[in-house]
Amino acid sequence: MPGAALPSLLAWLAVLLLGRARPADACSCSPIHPQQAFCNADVVIRAKRVSAKEVDSGNDIYGNPIKRIQYEVKQIKMFKGPDQDIEFIYTAPSTEVCGQPLDTGGKKEYLIAGKSEGDGKMHITLCDLVATWDSVSPTQKKSLNQRYQMGCECKISRCLSIPCFVSSSDECLWTDWAMEKIVGGRQAKHYACIKRSDGSCAWYRGMAPPKQEFLDIEDP
């Protein structure tokens, strides 16, 4: 009956609107602020994809081969990570199992955050921060050099509806979804949550590097 299908339809729409994975996919990711993605990652680089191929990566518990996509990349800049350049990036073979595809043309430059595998290798998933460099805002590009790192001890909490409140002084409320109904809103593009000299955390906006002892900010 049409009425019986309504709850299922509403549940599907709720998942979609919250930016999570498609229902047909087994991979599910909760939206996070770009600064959180930076802080959670072992490696953050700007790079261009050179080539791609499917490779074996050991066996599962049943003895079946585990397939991964190996991207050979040209690293342009490292914002966070080891001294050694990243030469290869690995990911699962499809988005259904959290694989993160990169452009097959090899002409796009990417901002890529993920986990280190050592020896010039890293691993990325659909839940990691991967964006074309052209789509990264000027403030985000500036924040990658220092500002995001200054707030890695802070906590960014997602606010889904107004009102919402901080639970501690080291917390910043991420209100893009509540205010703009999008994940990549003003706070994601133009703000960083930074620890202040008194130990509290607050949003900082601006192109100039923040002063170490800053006590006041502009409200988001």
C-alpha positions as CSV (number, residue, x, y, z in Angstrom):
1,M,0.0,0.0,0.0
2,P,1.2,3.6,-0.7
3,G,1.0,4.5,2.9
4,A,3.1,1.7,4.0
5,A,6.0,2.8,1.8
6,L,6.0,6.3,3.1
7,P,8.2,5.7,6.3
8,S,10.8,3.9,4.1
9,L,10.9,6.7,1.6
10,L,11.3,9.3,4.4
11,A,14.1,7.4,5.9
12,W,15.9,7.2,2.6
13,L,15.5,10.9,2.1
14,A,16.9,11.6,5.5
15,V,20.0,9.6,4.9
16,L,20.5,11.3,1.5
17,L,20.1,14.8,2.8
18,L,22.6,14.3,5.6
19,G,25.2,13.7,3.0
20,R,25.6,10.0,3.7
21,A,26.2,7.3,1.2
22,R,23.6,6.1,-1.3
23,P,21.3,3.4,0.0
24,A,22.6,1.0,-2.7
25,D,26.1,1.4,-1.4
26,A,27.6,-0.5,1.6
27,C,29.8,2.4,2.4
28,S,28.4,5.1,4.7
29,C,30.2,8.3,5.7
30,S,29.2,11.0,8.1
31,P,30.1,14.6,6.9
32,I,33.0,16.2,8.7
33,H,34.5,19.7,8.5
34,P,37.7,19.9,6.2
35,Q,39.7,20.7,9.3
36,Q,38.6,17.5,11.0
37,A,39.6,15.6,7.8
38,F,43.0,17.2,7.9
39,C,43.6,16.5,11.6
40,N,42.4,12.8,11.3
41,A,44.7,12.1,8.3
42,D,48.3,10.9,8.4
43,V,49.0,12.4,5.0
44,V,47.6,15.5,3.3
45,I,49.0,16.3,-0.2
46,R,48.3,18.2,-3.4
47,A,48.9,15.8,-6.3
48,K,48.0,14.8,-9.8
49,R,47.1,11.3,-10.9
50,V,49.5,9.7,-13.4
51,S,48.2,6.2,-13.9
52,A,45.9,3.6,-12.4
53,K,45.8,-0.2,-12.3
54,E,44.2,-3.0,-10.3
55,V,46.5,-4.9,-8.0
56,D,46.3,-7.8,-5.6
57,S,46.7,-6.9,-2.0
58,G,46.9,-10.2,-0.1
59,N,44.0,-12.5,0.7
60,D,40.9,-12.3,2.9
61,I,40.2,-14.9,5.6
62,Y,38.7,-17.2,3.0
63,G,41.8,-17.2,0.8
64,N,40.2,-14.9,-1.9
65,P,42.5,-12.3,-3.4
66,I,41.9,-8.7,-2.2
67,K,41.8,-6.3,-5.1
68,R,42.8,-2.6,-4.8
69,I,43.2,0.2,-7.3
70,Q,46.8,1.6,-7.3
71,Y,47.1,5.2,-8.4
72,E,50.5,6.4,-9.4
73,V,50.6,10.1,-8.5
74,K,52.9,13.1,-8.9
75,Q,53.0,14.9,-5.6
76,I,53.0,18.7,-6.0
77,K,53.1,19.6,-2.3
78,M,52.8,17.9,1.1
79,F,50.9,19.7,3.8
80,K,51.1,16.9,6.4
81,G,53.0,13.6,6.4
82,P,56.3,11.9,6.2
83,D,59.5,13.4,4.7
84,Q,59.2,11.0,1.7
85,D,57.1,12.0,-1.3
86,I,53.9,10.0,-1.9
87,E,54.2,8.0,-5.1
88,F,51.3,5.6,-4.9
89,I,47.8,5.9,-3.5
90,Y,45.6,2.8,-2.9
91,T,41.9,2.5,-2.6
92,A,39.2,-0.1,-2.8
93,P,38.0,-1.0,-6.4
94,S,34.5,0.5,-6.1
95,T,32.5,3.1,-4.2
96,E,30.3,0.3,-2.9
97,V,33.2,-0.8,-0.7
98,C,34.4,2.7,0.0
99,G,36.8,3.1,-2.9
100,Q,37.6,6.7,-3.9
101,P,37.9,7.2,-7.6
102,L,40.3,9.8,-9.1
103,D,40.0,11.4,-12.5
104,T,40.8,9.0,-15.3
105,G,42.1,11.8,-17.5
106,G,45.0,12.5,-15.2
107,K,44.9,16.3,-15.8
108,K,43.1,17.3,-12.5
109,E,45.1,18.3,-9.4
110,Y,43.6,17.0,-6.1
111,L,43.8,17.8,-2.5
112,I,44.0,14.3,-0.9
113,A,44.0,13.3,2.8
114,G,44.4,9.7,3.9
115,K,46.3,7.1,5.9
116,S,50.0,6.4,5.5
117,E,51.1,3.0,4.4
118,G,54.8,3.9,4.6
119,D,57.5,3.7,1.8
120,G,55.9,6.5,-0.3
121,K,52.4,5.0,-0.2
122,M,49.0,6.0,1.3
123,H,45.4,4.7,1.4
124,I,42.2,6.6,0.8
125,T,38.5,5.8,1.2
126,L,35.3,7.4,0.1
127,C,35.1,8.9,3.6
128,D,38.4,10.8,3.3
129,L,38.9,14.3,2.1
130,V,39.5,14.2,-1.6
131,A,38.7,17.3,-3.7
132,T,39.8,18.9,-6.9
133,W,42.3,21.6,-6.2
134,D,40.2,24.2,-8.1
135,S,37.2,23.5,-5.8
136,V,39.3,24.3,-2.6
137,S,38.6,27.9,-1.4
138,P,41.5,30.4,-1.0
139,T,40.9,30.3,2.8
140,Q,41.1,26.5,2.9
141,K,44.3,26.5,0.9
142,K,45.8,29.0,3.3
143,S,44.6,26.9,6.3
144,L,46.3,23.8,5.0
145,N,49.8,25.4,5.7
146,Q,49.3,26.1,9.4
147,R,45.8,27.1,10.6
148,Y,44.1,23.7,10.6
149,Q,47.0,22.2,12.5
150,M,46.6,24.9,15.2
151,G,43.1,23.5,16.0
152,C,43.7,19.8,15.9
153,E,43.3,19.7,19.7
154,C,39.9,21.3,19.4
155,K,36.6,19.5,18.8
156,I,34.3,20.4,15.9
157,S,30.7,19.3,16.6
158,R,28.1,19.2,13.8
159,C,24.9,21.1,14.5
160,L,21.9,19.7,12.7
161,S,19.2,22.2,13.9
162,I,19.0,25.5,15.8
163,P,19.4,25.9,18.7
164,C,22.5,23.9,19.5
165,F,25.1,24.6,22.1
166,V,28.8,23.8,22.9
167,S,29.3,21.3,25.7
168,S,32.9,22.5,26.5
169,S,35.2,25.5,25.9
170,D,37.4,23.5,23.5
171,E,34.5,22.9,21.1
172,C,33.4,24.8,17.9
173,L,29.9,24.3,16.5
174,W,29.7,23.5,12.8
175,T,26.4,25.0,11.7
176,D,26.5,24.8,7.9
177,W,23.8,22.2,7.7
178,A,21.5,23.9,10.2
179,M,21.9,27.4,8.7
180,E,22.4,26.7,4.9
181,K,21.2,23.1,4.5
182,I,24.5,22.2,2.9
183,V,27.7,20.5,4.2
184,G,30.2,22.7,2.3
185,G,28.9,26.0,3.5
186,R,30.6,29.2,4.9
187,Q,32.2,27.6,7.9
188,A,33.6,24.7,5.8
189,K,35.0,27.0,3.2
190,H,36.1,30.1,5.2
191,Y,36.7,29.1,8.9
192,A,39.1,27.2,11.0
193,C,38.6,26.2,14.7
194,I,41.7,27.3,16.5
195,K,42.9,26.9,20.1
196,R,43.3,30.3,21.8
197,S,45.9,31.3,24.4
198,D,43.4,30.6,27.3
199,G,42.9,27.0,26.1
200,S,39.5,27.6,24.6
201,C,38.7,27.1,21.0
202,A,36.8,29.4,18.6
203,W,36.2,29.9,14.9
204,Y,38.7,32.1,13.0
205,R,38.0,33.7,9.7
206,G,40.4,35.6,7.4
207,M,43.3,35.2,5.0
208,A,46.0,36.5,7.3
209,P,47.6,34.0,9.7
210,P,46.0,34.3,13.2
211,K,47.9,35.9,16.0
212,Q,49.0,33.4,18.6
213,E,47.3,35.2,21.4
214,F,44.1,36.2,19.6
215,L,41.1,36.4,21.9
216,D,38.3,37.8,19.7
217,I,36.9,36.6,16.4
218,E,34.2,37.3,13.9
219,D,31.1,35.4,14.4
220,P,30.3,32.8,11.7
